[in-house]
Amino acid sequence: MSKKQHKVAPEVKADILKRVKEDGLPVSQAAEEHGVSTATIYGWLGAGTKSAPSWGEFARLKREKEELLRIVGELTVRMGASQKKSW
């Protein structure tokens, strides 16, 4: 016995994906609200993914991450030093 499948209107699908991606709505909640399975929503999300980044993009992201970690480290040290001065 197969499950009965219902076609979801493109506008509803777009709304669900927007709410999950941009608004942070849990997939389980979106599935319950719209009467679709979580697997269906995860399938939609997976279908919209792009391929892996190029090596150039990967290198750029790695440099960006390292720079952000350096900045966070500096700020952490500064905050620690300023808190010690106030004691």
Helices and strands as residue ranges (DSSP letters): H 10-21, H 27-34, H 38-47, H 55-85
